[in-house]
Amino acid sequence: MEAYEACLNATSTHHAPWYVVPADDKENARLIVSQIVLDTFKELKMAYPKVTEQRRRELKAIRKRL
């Protein structure tokens, strides 16, 4: 246990963290992993790209051709 703790403490960073998730409790493990993924997505602050009116018309024309 001490070796694992030392390894995780030495290699886990804010940019690339390690997470210890219990493997013997699948329901809680899945909840923990889901929360980690959700929190990570929220930190990314992603947004759809802004589209100009001209580009919107171009995309409509492309869609018609398809």
Distance bins in CASP14 RR format, pairs under 12 A and 6 or more apart:
PFRMAT RR
TARGET T0000
AUTHOR 0000-0000-0000
RMODE 2
METHOD distances of the structure
MODEL  1
1 7 0 0 0 0 0 1 0 0 0 0 0
1 8 0 0 0 0 0 1 0 0 0 0 0
1 20 0 0 0 0 0 1 0 0 0 0 0
2 8 0 0 0 0 0 1 0 0 0 0 0
2 9 0 0 0 0 0 1 0 0 0 0 0
3 9 0 0 0 0 0 1 0 0 0 0 0
3 10 0 0 0 0 0 1 0 0 0 0 0
4 10 0 0 0 0 0 1 0 0 0 0 0
4 11 0 0 0 0 0 1 0 0 0 0 0
4 12 0 0 0 0 0 1 0 0 0 0 0
4 18 0 0 0 0 1 0 0 0 0 0 0
4 20 0 0 0 0 1 0 0 0 0 0 0
5 11 0 0 0 0 0 1 0 0 0 0 0
5 12 0 0 0 0 0 1 0 0 0 0 0
5 18 0 0 0 0 0 1 0 0 0 0 0
5 20 0 0 0 0 1 0 0 0 0 0 0
6 12 0 0 0 0 0 1 0 0 0 0 0
7 18 0 0 0 0 1 0 0 0 0 0 0
7 20 0 0 0 0 0 1 0 0 0 0 0
8 16 0 0 0 0 0 1 0 0 0 0 0
8 17 0 0 0 0 1 0 0 0 0 0 0
8 18 1 0 1 0 0 0 0 0 0 0 0
8 19 0 0 0 0 1 0 0 0 0 0 0
8 20 1 0 0 1 0 0 0 0 0 0 0
9 17 0 0 0 0 0 1 0 0 0 0 0
9 18 0 0 0 0 1 0 0 0 0 0 0
9 20 0 0 0 0 0 1 0 0 0 0 0
10 18 0 0 0 0 0 1 0 0 0 0 0
11 17 0 0 0 0 1 0 0 0 0 0 0
11 18 1 0 0 1 0 0 0 0 0 0 0
12 18 1 0 1 0 0 0 0 0 0 0 0
12 19 0 0 0 0 1 0 0 0 0 0 0
12 20 0 0 0 0 1 0 0 0 0 0 0
14 40 0 0 0 0 0 1 0 0 0 0 0
14 43 0 0 0 0 0 1 0 0 0 0 0
15 40 0 0 0 0 0 1 0 0 0 0 0
15 43 0 0 0 0 0 1 0 0 0 0 0
16 40 0 0 0 0 0 1 0 0 0 0 0
17 36 0 0 0 0 1 0 0 0 0 0 0
17 39 0 0 0 0 0 1 0 0 0 0 0
17 40 0 0 0 0 1 0 0 0 0 0 0
17 43 0 0 0 0 0 1 0 0 0 0 0
18 36 0 0 0 0 0 1 0 0 0 0 0
19 29 0 0 0 0 0 1 0 0 0 0 0
19 32 1 0 0 1 0 0 0 0 0 0 0
19 33 1 0 0 1 0 0 0 0 0 0 0
19 34 0 0 0 0 0 1 0 0 0 0 0
19 35 0 0 0 0 1 0 0 0 0 0 0
19 36 1 0 1 0 0 0 0 0 0 0 0
19 37 0 0 0 0 0 1 0 0 0 0 0
19 39 0 0 0 0 0 1 0 0 0 0 0
19 40 0 0 0 0 0 1 0 0 0 0 0
20 29 0 0 0 0 0 1 0 0 0 0 0
20 32 0 0 0 0 1 0 0 0 0 0 0
20 33 0 0 0 0 0 1 0 0 0 0 0
20 36 0 0 0 0 0 1 0 0 0 0 0
21 27 0 0 0 0 0 1 0 0 0 0 0
21 28 0 0 0 0 1 0 0 0 0 0 0
21 29 1 0 1 0 0 0 0 0 0 0 0
21 30 0 0 0 0 1 0 0 0 0 0 0
21 31 0 0 0 0 1 0 0 0 0 0 0
21 32 1 0 1 0 0 0 0 0 0 0 0
21 33 1 0 0 1 0 0 0 0 0 0 0
21 34 0 0 0 0 0 1 0 0 0 0 0
21 35 0 0 0 0 0 1 0 0 0 0 0
21 36 0 0 0 0 1 0 0 0 0 0 0
21 37 0 0 0 0 0 1 0 0 0 0 0
22 28 1 0 0 1 0 0 0 0 0 0 0
22 29 1 0 1 0 0 0 0 0 0 0 0
22 30 0 0 0 0 0 1 0 0 0 0 0
22 31 0 0 0 0 0 1 0 0 0 0 0
22 32 1 0 0 1 0 0 0 0 0 0 0
22 33 0 0 0 0 0 1 0 0 0 0 0
23 29 1 0 0 1 0 0 0 0 0 0 0
23 30 0 0 0 0 0 1 0 0 0 0 0
23 32 0 0 0 0 0 1 0 0 0 0 0
23 33 0 0 0 0 0 1 0 0 0 0 0
25 31 0 0 0 0 1 0 0 0 0 0 0
25 32 0 0 0 0 1 0 0 0 0 0 0
25 33 0 0 0 0 0 1 0 0 0 0 0
26 32 0 0 0 0 0 1 0 0 0 0 0
26 33 0 0 0 0 0 1 0 0 0 0 0
27 33 0 0 0 0 0 1 0 0 0 0 0
27 34 0 0 0 0 0 1 0 0 0 0 0
28 34 0 0 0 0 0 1 0 0 0 0 0
28 35 0 0 0 0 0 1 0 0 0 0 0
29 35 0 0 0 0 0 1 0 0 0 0 0
29 36 0 0 0 0 0 1 0 0 0 0 0
30 36 0 0 0 0 0 1 0 0 0 0 0
30 37 0 0 0 0 0 1 0 0 0 0 0
31 37 0 0 0 0 0 1 0 0 0 0 0
31 38 0 0 0 0 0 1 0 0 0 0 0
32 38 0 0 0 0 0 1 0 0 0 0 0
32 39 0 0 0 0 0 1 0 0 0 0 0
33 39 0 0 0 0 0 1 0 0 0 0 0
33 40 0 0 0 0 0 1 0 0 0 0 0
34 40 0 0 0 0 0 1 0 0 0 0 0
34 41 0 0 0 0 0 1 0 0 0 0 0
35 41 0 0 0 0 0 1 0 0 0 0 0
35 42 0 0 0 0 0 1 0 0 0 0 0
36 42 0 0 0 0 0 1 0 0 0 0 0
36 43 0 0 0 0 0 1 0 0 0 0 0
37 43 0 0 0 0 0 1 0 0 0 0 0
37 44 0 0 0 0 0 1 0 0 0 0 0
38 44 0 0 0 0 0 1 0 0 0 0 0
40 46 0 0 0 0 0 1 0 0 0 0 0
49 55 0 0 0 0 1 0 0 0 0 0 0
49 56 0 0 0 0 0 1 0 0 0 0 0
49 59 0 0 0 0 0 1 0 0 0 0 0
50 56 0 0 0 0 0 1 0 0 0 0 0
51 57 0 0 0 0 0 1 0 0 0 0 0
51 58 0 0 0 0 1 0 0 0 0 0 0
51 59 1 0 0 1 0 0 0 0 0 0 0
51 60 0 0 0 0 0 1 0 0 0 0 0
52 58 0 0 0 0 1 0 0 0 0 0 0
52 59 0 0 0 0 0 1 0 0 0 0 0
53 59 0 0 0 0 0 1 0 0 0 0 0
53 60 0 0 0 0 0 1 0 0 0 0 0
54 60 0 0 0 0 0 1 0 0 0 0 0
54 61 0 0 0 0 0 1 0 0 0 0 0
55 61 0 0 0 0 0 1 0 0 0 0 0
55 62 0 0 0 0 0 1 0 0 0 0 0
56 62 0 0 0 0 0 1 0 0 0 0 0
56 63 0 0 0 0 0 1 0 0 0 0 0
57 63 0 0 0 0 0 1 0 0 0 0 0
57 64 0 0 0 0 0 1 0 0 0 0 0
58 64 0 0 0 0 0 1 0 0 0 0 0
58 65 0 0 0 0 0 1 0 0 0 0 0
59 65 0 0 0 0 0 1 0 0 0 0 0
59 66 0 0 0 0 0 1 0 0 0 0 0
60 66 0 0 0 0 0 1 0 0 0 0 0
END
